[in-house]
Amino acid sequence: MLKSNLGIGPLSSEIIEAAFRYSNYQRTELMLIASKNQIDHSGGYVNNWTTSQYAGFLNEMGKKYHFSSVKVCRDHCGPGFNGIYDLEDTYKTIETDIKNGFDLIHIDFCHFKGSKDERFEESKKAIERCLSLNPKILLEVGTDENTGMNFGFMNVPELREEISFFKGFCNPEFYVVQTGSLVKEISQVGNFNKKFIEKVRPILKENSLKLKEHNADYLSREEISDRIGIVDAMNIAPQLGVVQTSVVLGKCLEYGIKFDDFAEEVYRGGKWKKWMHSSNPENKFLCALMAGHYHFASDGYKKIIGLLEKRVEIQETIINSIMEVIGHYQSAYGRKKP
């Protein structure tokens, strides 16, 4: 069983180290929640790491921060999340994750191209594969990707059906529920659907399931506190990428270092389109903030980091800024037990 109630997207080496350092100094457990796009058996946009390379870095961090407790988790393991719908790719992720000592895998087949019954059946096969490789692997389930949709009481029977299905053959740690949260641009644009979640919470508790909220970035202290006793754990990721990008670009402005080439690279990459909400898409600086983290492994980013290193301890500045975000969530929520 996990003690942590905060999942952190490992979007960079600095973000990962911030999680280990915070856990080490505060003696609290945290989760790293890698998506298939970020880190996978064949690589990802985070340092171009394969799963085994990522595991090697985590091992180094564990040795550096002896008192840390950071659980290694796979977020959204299923077809389609990295543009590949072949189930063999999903199974390769599962096998590689377990081989490299992951603590938890989130099985999510919401993009599976098939009927509801087929989706359920394939989810079951994937979970059974996980358990056959490691009977002690922790599981997260929930087949809907957060879209900011407000579910109502009419969705409760559907939720009961899904919970009953999963509980029929496994005992998941977390069940992902759409809470209404949604991240767009550099803010939280969703609304916490508290009435629905309060209706769902007892159902999960009856089935010994903890409620996990995705897309919980950019929440205020009050919004986090409003979830205590209802939401058991939250995931944050894009906010951390924006924080790192804003620190780097801010220091570039402070020291007169041009970042036009990097901003143009990010804009051409087009990843910002996923996050655009209502702003002008021609605002390249905003686009760079939204999607800069997809390009931290690029030569353009490395160039400006190299120039900044001559003027400021940029890695330490980034790590400290990320730790502030983690501390914001933990101080408002993390140390309080539902």
Sequence and secondary structure as in RCSB ss.txt:
>XXXX:A:sequence
MLKSNLGIGPLSSEIIEAAFRYSNYQRTELMLIASKNQIDHSGGYVNNWTTSQYAGFLNEMGKKYHFSSVKVCRD
HCGPGFNGIYDLEDTYKTIETDIKNGFDLIHIDFCHFKGSKDERFEESKKAIERCLSLNPKILLEVGTDENTGMN
FGFMNVPELREEISFFKGFCNPEFYVVQTGSLVKEISQVGNFNKKFIEKVRPILKENSLKLKEHNADYLSREEIS
DRIGIVDAMNIAPQLGVVQTSVVLGKCLEYGIKFDDFAEEVYRGGKWKKWMHSSNPENKFLCALMAGHYHFASDG
YKKIIGLLEKRVEIQETIINSIMEVIGHYQSAYGRKKP
>XXXX:A:secstr
     EEE   SHHHHHHHHHHHHHHT EEEEEE TTTSBTT  SSTT BHHHHHHHHHHHHHHSTT EEEEEEE
EESTTTTS   HHHHHHHHHHHHHTT SEEEE  TT SS HHHHHHHHHHHHHHHHHH TT EEEE         
  GGGHHHHHHHHHHHHTT   SEEE   S  EETTEE     HHHHHHHHHHHHHTT EEEES  TT  HHHHH
TTTTT  EEEE HHHHHHHHHHHHHHHHHHT   HHHHHHHHHH GGGGT  SS TT HHHHHHHHGGGGTTSHH
HHHHHHHHHTTS HHHHHHHHHHHHHHHHIIIIITS  
